[in-house]
Amino acid sequence: MTFRVVVDWDVCQDHGQCVFSAPDVFRIGAEGRLELLLEVAEESRRDSCEEAADVCPVQAIRIEG
């Protein structure tokens, strides 16, 4: 089973807290901007992605599915 990780790029301020929770899904790129590495993730990553959404200070991340 899979789920989608959705980032509202208009809201995201590149704080990068999500990177600490789910480094296999998010990273800060060379230009200092957040990058989403996986839009569709396996169920085994759900907990870390949900934590990433929870710790986002501007609530720019949501989990679908």
N, CA, C and O atoms as a CHARMM CRD file, in Angstrom:
* protein
*
  260
    1    1 MET  N      0.84600  -1.17900   0.00000 PROA 1      0.00000
    2    1 MET  CA     0.00000   0.00000   0.00000 PROA 1      0.00000
    3    1 MET  C      0.89500   1.24700   0.00000 PROA 1      0.00000
    4    1 MET  O      1.97600   1.25300   0.58900 PROA 1      0.00000
    5    2 THR  N      0.42800   2.28100  -0.66100 PROA 2      0.00000
    6    2 THR  CA     1.19700   3.52500  -0.73400 PROA 2      0.00000
    7    2 THR  C      0.32200   4.70400  -0.31800 PROA 2      0.00000
    8    2 THR  O     -0.89400   4.58300  -0.17000 PROA 2      0.00000
    9    3 PHE  N      0.97200   5.83200  -0.13800 PROA 3      0.00000
   10    3 PHE  CA     0.29100   7.08900   0.17900 PROA 3      0.00000
   11    3 PHE  C      1.05600   8.21900  -0.48100 PROA 3      0.00000
   12    3 PHE  O      2.20400   8.05000  -0.89300 PROA 3      0.00000
   13    4 ARG  N      0.41700   9.35900  -0.57800 PROA 4      0.00000
   14    4 ARG  CA     1.05200  10.53100  -1.20400 PROA 4      0.00000
   15    4 ARG  C      1.50700  11.52500  -0.14400 PROA 4      0.00000
   16    4 ARG  O      0.82800  11.73700   0.86000 PROA 4      0.00000
   17    5 VAL  N      2.65000  12.12300  -0.38200 PROA 5      0.00000
   18    5 VAL  CA     3.16400  13.21400   0.43600 PROA 5      0.00000
   19    5 VAL  C      2.98900  14.48100  -0.39400 PROA 5      0.00000
   20    5 VAL  O      3.51000  14.57900  -1.50500 PROA 5      0.00000
   21    6 VAL  N      2.26100  15.44000   0.14400 PROA 6      0.00000
   22    6 VAL  CA     1.95900  16.66900  -0.59200 PROA 6      0.00000
   23    6 VAL  C      2.52400  17.85500   0.17800 PROA 6      0.00000
   24    6 VAL  O      2.26300  18.01600   1.37000 PROA 6      0.00000
   25    7 VAL  N      3.29800  18.68100  -0.51400 PROA 7      0.00000
   26    7 VAL  CA     3.84300  19.90100   0.07400 PROA 7      0.00000
   27    7 VAL  C      3.18100  21.08500  -0.60700 PROA 7      0.00000
   28    7 VAL  O      3.16900  21.17100  -1.83500 PROA 7      0.00000
   29    8 ASP  N      2.63500  21.98600   0.17300 PROA 8      0.00000
   30    8 ASP  CA     2.09100  23.23600  -0.36300 PROA 8      0.00000
   31    8 ASP  C      3.26900  24.20700  -0.48500 PROA 8      0.00000
   32    8 ASP  O      3.66300  24.85100   0.48800 PROA 8      0.00000
   33    9 TRP  N      3.81300  24.29800  -1.67800 PROA 9      0.00000
   34    9 TRP  CA     5.02100  25.09800  -1.89100 PROA 9      0.00000
   35    9 TRP  C      4.77100  26.59100  -1.69100 PROA 9      0.00000
   36    9 TRP  O      5.72100  27.34500  -1.48200 PROA 9      0.00000
   37   10 ASP  N      3.52700  27.02900  -1.75000 PROA 10     0.00000
   38   10 ASP  CA     3.21900  28.43700  -1.48600 PROA 10     0.00000
   39   10 ASP  C      3.29300  28.75000   0.00600 PROA 10     0.00000
   40   10 ASP  O      3.46900  29.90500   0.39400 PROA 10     0.00000
   41   11 VAL  N      3.16100  27.72500   0.83600 PROA 11     0.00000
   42   11 VAL  CA     3.19100  27.89800   2.28400 PROA 11     0.00000
   43   11 VAL  C      4.57600  27.56800   2.86000 PROA 11     0.00000
   44   11 VAL  O      5.01500  28.19600   3.82300 PROA 11     0.00000
   45   12 CYS  N      5.25600  26.58900   2.27000 PROA 12     0.00000
   46   12 CYS  CA     6.55900  26.12300   2.77300 PROA 12     0.00000
   47   12 CYS  C      7.55500  27.27600   2.86200 PROA 12     0.00000
   48   12 CYS  O      7.69200  28.07500   1.93500 PROA 12     0.00000
   49   13 GLN  N      8.24700  27.34200   4.00100 PROA 13     0.00000
   50   13 GLN  CA     9.26400  28.38100   4.21300 PROA 13     0.00000
   51   13 GLN  C     10.66000  27.78700   4.37000 PROA 13     0.00000
   52   13 GLN  O     11.57300  28.46700   4.83900 PROA 13     0.00000
   53   14 ASP  N     10.83200  26.52200   3.98000 PROA 14     0.00000
   54   14 ASP  CA    12.14100  25.86000   3.97400 PROA 14     0.00000
   55   14 ASP  C     12.80000  25.78500   5.34300 PROA 14     0.00000
   56   14 ASP  O     14.02300  25.87500   5.44600 PROA 14     0.00000
   57   15 HSD  N     12.00500  25.62200   6.39600 PROA 15     0.00000
   58   15 HSD  CA    12.58700  25.46600   7.73200 PROA 15     0.00000
   59   15 HSD  C     13.38100  24.17200   7.84900 PROA 15     0.00000
   60   15 HSD  O     14.37800  24.11600   8.56900 PROA 15     0.00000
   61   16 GLY  N     12.94200  23.13000   7.14100 PROA 16     0.00000
   62   16 GLY  CA    13.67900  21.87900   7.09200 PROA 16     0.00000
   63   16 GLY  C     13.46300  20.92800   8.25500 PROA 16     0.00000
   64   16 GLY  O     14.19000  19.94100   8.37500 PROA 16     0.00000
   65   17 GLN  N     12.49900  21.18900   9.10500 PROA 17     0.00000
   66   17 GLN  CA    12.24500  20.27400  10.22200 PROA 17     0.00000
   67   17 GLN  C     11.83000  18.89300   9.71700 PROA 17     0.00000
   68   17 GLN  O     12.11100  17.88300  10.36400 PROA 17     0.00000
   69   18 CYS  N     11.17500  18.84900   8.58500 PROA 18     0.00000
   70   18 CYS  CA    10.74400  17.57900   8.00500 PROA 18     0.00000
   71   18 CYS  C     11.92700  16.68700   7.64400 PROA 18     0.00000
   72   18 CYS  O     11.81700  15.46100   7.66900 PROA 18     0.00000
   73   19 VAL  N     13.03900  17.29500   7.31400 PROA 19     0.00000
   74   19 VAL  CA    14.23600  16.52800   6.93700 PROA 19     0.00000
   75   19 VAL  C     14.71100  15.67000   8.09900 PROA 19     0.00000
   76   19 VAL  O     15.17300  14.54700   7.89400 PROA 19     0.00000
   77   20 PHE  N     14.60300  16.18300   9.30900 PROA 20     0.00000
   78   20 PHE  CA    15.03300  15.42000  10.48400 PROA 20     0.00000
   79   20 PHE  C     14.10000  14.23600  10.74600 PROA 20     0.00000
   80   20 PHE  O     14.54300  13.19300  11.22600 PROA 20     0.00000
   81   21 SER  N     12.82200  14.39300  10.43600 PROA 21     0.00000
   82   21 SER  CA    11.84700  13.32700  10.66800 PROA 21     0.00000
   83   21 SER  C     11.85800  12.26900   9.56800 PROA 21     0.00000
   84   21 SER  O     11.69700  11.08000   9.84400 PROA 21     0.00000
   85   22 ALA  N     12.04500  12.69800   8.33900 PROA 22     0.00000
   86   22 ALA  CA    11.97300  11.77900   7.19300 PROA 22     0.00000
   87   22 ALA  C     13.05300  12.12000   6.16300 PROA 22     0.00000
   88   22 ALA  O     12.73900  12.61800   5.08300 PROA 22     0.00000
   89   23 PRO  N     14.31700  11.85600   6.48700 PROA 23     0.00000
   90   23 PRO  CA    15.40600  12.23000   5.57800 PROA 23     0.00000
   91   23 PRO  C     15.41600  11.45400   4.26400 PROA 23     0.00000
   92   23 PRO  O     16.08200  11.86600   3.31400 PROA 23     0.00000
   93   24 ASP  N     14.69500  10.34500   4.19500 PROA 24     0.00000
   94   24 ASP  CA    14.60200   9.60200   2.94400 PROA 24     0.00000
   95   24 ASP  C     13.50400  10.14200   2.03100 PROA 24     0.00000
   96   24 ASP  O     13.34700   9.68300   0.90000 PROA 24     0.00000
   97   25 VAL  N     12.74500  11.12000   2.52900 PROA 25     0.00000
   98   25 VAL  CA    11.64700  11.70000   1.75000 PROA 25     0.00000
   99   25 VAL  C     11.88600  13.18500   1.45400 PROA 25     0.00000
  100   25 VAL  O     11.47300  13.68400   0.40700 PROA 25     0.00000
  101   26 PHE  N     12.55300  13.88700   2.37400 PROA 26     0.00000
  102   26 PHE  CA    12.80800  15.32200   2.22900 PROA 26     0.00000
  103   26 PHE  C     14.30600  15.60100   2.34900 PROA 26     0.00000
  104   26 PHE  O     15.03400  14.87000   3.02100 PROA 26     0.00000
  105   27 ARG  N     14.74800  16.65700   1.69500 PROA 27     0.00000
  106   27 ARG  CA    16.11900  17.13100   1.89400 PROA 27     0.00000
  107   27 ARG  C     16.18000  18.61500   1.56600 PROA 27     0.00000
  108   27 ARG  O     15.31600  19.15900   0.87800 PROA 27     0.00000
  109   28 ILE  N     17.21700  19.24600   2.07500 PROA 28     0.00000
  110   28 ILE  CA    17.49200  20.63300   1.70800 PROA 28     0.00000
  111   28 ILE  C     18.50800  20.58000   0.57700 PROA 28     0.00000
  112   28 ILE  O     19.60200  20.03900   0.74600 PROA 28     0.00000
  113   29 GLY  N     18.15800  21.12800  -0.55500 PROA 29     0.00000
  114   29 GLY  CA    19.00900  21.08800  -1.73700 PROA 29     0.00000
  115   29 GLY  C     20.15700  22.08700  -1.66700 PROA 29     0.00000
  116   29 GLY  O     20.29200  22.84400  -0.70500 PROA 29     0.00000
  117   30 ALA  N     20.95500  22.06900  -2.67900 PROA 30     0.00000
  118   30 ALA  CA    22.14800  22.91600  -2.76000 PROA 30     0.00000
  119   30 ALA  C     21.81500  24.40300  -2.68900 PROA 30     0.00000
  120   30 ALA  O     22.63500  25.20800  -2.24700 PROA 30     0.00000
  121   31 GLU  N     20.62300  24.76100  -3.12200 PROA 31     0.00000
  122   31 GLU  CA    20.21600  26.17200  -3.11400 PROA 31     0.00000
  123   31 GLU  C     19.51800  26.56800  -1.82400 PROA 31     0.00000
  124   31 GLU  O     19.01000  27.68300  -1.70600 PROA 31     0.00000
  125   32 GLY  N     19.49300  25.64600  -0.84200 PROA 32     0.00000
  126   32 GLY  CA    18.87300  25.94800   0.43800 PROA 32     0.00000
  127   32 GLY  C     17.36800  25.80400   0.45000 PROA 32     0.00000
  128   32 GLY  O     16.70800  26.24200   1.39200 PROA 32     0.00000
  129   33 ARG  N     16.82200  25.20100  -0.57700 PROA 33     0.00000
  130   33 ARG  CA    15.36900  25.01900  -0.68000 PROA 33     0.00000
  131   33 ARG  C     15.00800  23.57300  -0.38800 PROA 33     0.00000
  132   33 ARG  O     15.76500  22.65700  -0.70700 PROA 33     0.00000
  133   34 LEU  N     13.84800  23.37600   0.21800 PROA 34     0.00000
  134   34 LEU  CA    13.36300  22.03600   0.49400 PROA 34     0.00000
  135   34 LEU  C     13.07700  21.30400  -0.81100 PROA 34     0.00000
  136   34 LEU  O     12.56200  21.88400  -1.76700 PROA 34     0.00000
  137   35 GLU  N     13.41900  20.02500  -0.83000 PROA 35     0.00000
  138   35 GLU  CA    13.11200  19.17300  -1.97000 PROA 35     0.00000
  139   35 GLU  C     12.36000  17.94600  -1.48300 PROA 35     0.00000
  140   35 GLU  O     12.70400  17.36600  -0.45300 PROA 35     0.00000
  141   36 LEU  N     11.35000  17.56000  -2.21400 PROA 36     0.00000
  142   36 LEU  CA    10.58300  16.35700  -1.93000 PROA 36     0.00000
  143   36 LEU  C     11.15400  15.25200  -2.80300 PROA 36     0.00000
  144   36 LEU  O     11.10900  15.34100  -4.03000 PROA 36     0.00000
  145   37 LEU  N     11.69200  14.20900  -2.17400 PROA 37     0.00000
  146   37 LEU  CA    12.33600  13.13200  -2.90600 PROA 37     0.00000
  147   37 LEU  C     11.34700  12.07200  -3.37800 PROA 37     0.00000
  148   37 LEU  O     11.57100  11.43500  -4.40700 PROA 37     0.00000
  149   38 LEU  N     10.26400  11.87700  -2.64500 PROA 38     0.00000
  150   38 LEU  CA     9.25300  10.87600  -2.98400 PROA 38     0.00000
  151   38 LEU  C      7.86600  11.47800  -2.84600 PROA 38     0.00000
  152   38 LEU  O      7.47700  11.90100  -1.75700 PROA 38     0.00000
  153   39 GLU  N      7.12200  11.52000  -3.93100 PROA 39     0.00000
  154   39 GLU  CA     5.73900  11.97800  -3.82800 PROA 39     0.00000
  155   39 GLU  C      4.82300  10.83500  -3.42500 PROA 39     0.00000
  156   39 GLU  O      3.81200  11.04600  -2.75500 PROA 39     0.00000
  157   40 VAL  N      5.17700   9.63100  -3.83200 PROA 40     0.00000
  158   40 VAL  CA     4.43000   8.44100  -3.45800 PROA 40     0.00000
  159   40 VAL  C      5.35400   7.57600  -2.62300 PROA 40     0.00000
  160   40 VAL  O      6.43700   7.20300  -3.07600 PROA 40     0.00000
  161   41 ALA  N      4.93700   7.25700  -1.41500 PROA 41     0.00000
  162   41 ALA  CA     5.79300   6.52400  -0.48200 PROA 41     0.00000
  163   41 ALA  C      5.14100   5.21500  -0.06700 PROA 41     0.00000
  164   41 ALA  O      3.91800   5.07200  -0.08900 PROA 41     0.00000
  165   42 GLU  N      5.97900   4.27100   0.30800 PROA 42     0.00000
  166   42 GLU  CA     5.51400   2.98200   0.80800 PROA 42     0.00000
  167   42 GLU  C      5.01400   3.13200   2.24200 PROA 42     0.00000
  168   42 GLU  O      5.41100   4.04900   2.96000 PROA 42     0.00000
  169   43 GLU  N      4.15400   2.23400   2.63600 PROA 43     0.00000
  170   43 GLU  CA     3.54700   2.25700   3.96200 PROA 43     0.00000
  171   43 GLU  C      4.58500   2.28100   5.07900 PROA 43     0.00000
  172   43 GLU  O      4.33400   2.85900   6.13700 PROA 43     0.00000
  173   44 SER  N      5.73500   1.67100   4.86500 PROA 44     0.00000
  174   44 SER  CA     6.78200   1.62900   5.88800 PROA 44     0.00000
  175   44 SER  C      7.32700   3.01300   6.24000 PROA 44     0.00000
  176   44 SER  O      7.97900   3.17700   7.27100 PROA 44     0.00000
  177   45 ARG  N      7.06700   3.99700   5.40200 PROA 45     0.00000
  178   45 ARG  CA     7.52900   5.36800   5.65800 PROA 45     0.00000
  179   45 ARG  C      6.43800   6.25600   6.26300 PROA 45     0.00000
  180   45 ARG  O      6.68300   7.42900   6.54700 PROA 45     0.00000
  181   46 ARG  N      5.25900   5.71500   6.45700 PROA 46     0.00000
  182   46 ARG  CA     4.13000   6.53000   6.90800 PROA 46     0.00000
  183   46 ARG  C      4.41100   7.25200   8.23100 PROA 46     0.00000
  184   46 ARG  O      4.16700   8.45400   8.33500 PROA 46     0.00000
  185   47 ASP  N      4.91700   6.54200   9.23500 PROA 47     0.00000
  186   47 ASP  CA     5.13500   7.16400  10.54700 PROA 47     0.00000
  187   47 ASP  C      6.07500   8.35900  10.45200 PROA 47     0.00000
  188   47 ASP  O      5.80600   9.40900  11.03500 PROA 47     0.00000
  189   48 SER  N      7.16700   8.20500   9.72600 PROA 48     0.00000
  190   48 SER  CA     8.13100   9.31400   9.62700 PROA 48     0.00000
  191   48 SER  C      7.54300  10.47300   8.83000 PROA 48     0.00000
  192   48 SER  O      7.81900  11.63300   9.13500 PROA 48     0.00000
  193   49 CYS  N      6.74400  10.17700   7.82100 PROA 49     0.00000
  194   49 CYS  CA     6.12300  11.24900   7.03900 PROA 49     0.00000
  195   49 CYS  C      5.04500  11.97700   7.83200 PROA 49     0.00000
  196   49 CYS  O      4.90800  13.19600   7.72800 PROA 49     0.00000
  197   50 GLU  N      4.28700  11.23300   8.61800 PROA 50     0.00000
  198   50 GLU  CA     3.29100  11.88200   9.47300 PROA 50     0.00000
  199   50 GLU  C      3.95900  12.76000  10.51900 PROA 50     0.00000
  200   50 GLU  O      3.46400  13.84200  10.83600 PROA 50     0.00000
  201   51 GLU  N      5.08100  12.29800  11.05400 PROA 51     0.00000
  202   51 GLU  CA     5.83600  13.12300  12.00400 PROA 51     0.00000
  203   51 GLU  C      6.34900  14.38600  11.31500 PROA 51     0.00000
  204   51 GLU  O      6.29800  15.47400  11.88900 PROA 51     0.00000
  205   52 ALA  N      6.84100  14.24100  10.08900 PROA 52     0.00000
  206   52 ALA  CA     7.32400  15.40400   9.33300 PROA 52     0.00000
  207   52 ALA  C      6.20500  16.43000   9.15400 PROA 52     0.00000
  208   52 ALA  O      6.42600  17.63100   9.30200 PROA 52     0.00000
  209   53 ALA  N      5.00900  15.94900   8.83600 PROA 53     0.00000
  210   53 ALA  CA     3.86600  16.85600   8.68500 PROA 53     0.00000
  211   53 ALA  C      3.53400  17.52800  10.01700 PROA 53     0.00000
  212   53 ALA  O      3.20900  18.71400  10.05300 PROA 53     0.00000
  213   54 ASP  N      3.61700  16.77300  11.10100 PROA 54     0.00000
  214   54 ASP  CA     3.30700  17.31900  12.42500 PROA 54     0.00000
  215   54 ASP  C      4.29900  18.38500  12.86700 PROA 54     0.00000
  216   54 ASP  O      3.90700  19.37200  13.48900 PROA 54     0.00000
  217   55 VAL  N      5.58600  18.20000  12.55200 PROA 55     0.00000
  218   55 VAL  CA     6.59700  19.14800  13.03900 PROA 55     0.00000
  219   55 VAL  C      6.78000  20.35500  12.12400 PROA 55     0.00000
  220   55 VAL  O      7.49600  21.29300  12.47500 PROA 55     0.00000
  221   56 CYS  N      6.15000  20.34200  10.96900 PROA 56     0.00000
  222   56 CYS  CA     6.27900  21.49400  10.06400 PROA 56     0.00000
  223   56 CYS  C      5.68300  22.73000  10.74200 PROA 56     0.00000
  224   56 CYS  O      4.49300  22.74400  11.05600 PROA 56     0.00000
  225   57 PRO  N      6.49300  23.76400  10.97100 PROA 57     0.00000
  226   57 PRO  CA     5.99600  24.93000  11.70000 PROA 57     0.00000
  227   57 PRO  C      4.90600  25.71900  10.96900 PROA 57     0.00000
  228   57 PRO  O      4.16400  26.47800  11.59300 PROA 57     0.00000
  229   58 VAL  N      4.80900  25.54100   9.66000 PROA 58     0.00000
  230   58 VAL  CA     3.77100  26.26700   8.90800 PROA 58     0.00000
  231   58 VAL  C      2.71900  25.33000   8.33600 PROA 58     0.00000
  232   58 VAL  O      1.86500  25.75000   7.55500 PROA 58     0.00000
  233   59 GLN  N      2.78100  24.03400   8.73100 PROA 59     0.00000
  234   59 GLN  CA     1.80400  23.03000   8.31800 PROA 59     0.00000
  235   59 GLN  C      1.64400  22.97100   6.79900 PROA 59     0.00000
  236   59 GLN  O      0.53100  22.96800   6.27400 PROA 59     0.00000
  237   60 ALA  N      2.78300  22.92500   6.10900 PROA 60     0.00000
  238   60 ALA  CA     2.78200  22.90100   4.63600 PROA 60     0.00000
  239   60 ALA  C      2.75000  21.48600   4.05800 PROA 60     0.00000
  240   60 ALA  O      2.67600  21.31400   2.84100 PROA 60     0.00000
  241   61 ILE  N      2.80500  20.47300   4.92500 PROA 61     0.00000
  242   61 ILE  CA     2.86300  19.08200   4.46300 PROA 61     0.00000
  243   61 ILE  C      1.59000  18.36000   4.87400 PROA 61     0.00000
  244   61 ILE  O      1.10600  18.50300   5.99700 PROA 61     0.00000
  245   62 ARG  N      1.06000  17.58200   3.93800 PROA 62     0.00000
  246   62 ARG  CA    -0.07100  16.72300   4.28600 PROA 62     0.00000
  247   62 ARG  C      0.14300  15.33800   3.67000 PROA 62     0.00000
  248   62 ARG  O      0.84400  15.16900   2.67200 PROA 62     0.00000
  249   63 ILE  N     -0.48600  14.37400   4.30300 PROA 63     0.00000
  250   63 ILE  CA    -0.41100  12.99000   3.86600 PROA 63     0.00000
  251   63 ILE  C     -1.77500  12.61900   3.30600 PROA 63     0.00000
  252   63 ILE  O     -2.79700  12.86600   3.94700 PROA 63     0.00000
  253   64 GLU  N     -1.80100  12.03500   2.12800 PROA 64     0.00000
  254   64 GLU  CA    -3.05700  11.62600   1.49500 PROA 64     0.00000
  255   64 GLU  C     -3.02100  10.11800   1.26100 PROA 64     0.00000
  256   64 GLU  O     -2.06400   9.58100   0.70300 PROA 64     0.00000
  257   65 GLY  N     -4.07400   9.45800   1.69500 PROA 65     0.00000
  258   65 GLY  CA    -4.19700   8.02200   1.44200 PROA 65     0.00000
  259   65 GLY  C     -3.84800   7.16700   2.61600 PROA 65     0.00000
  260   65 GLY  O     -3.91300   5.94100   2.52800 PROA 65     0.00000
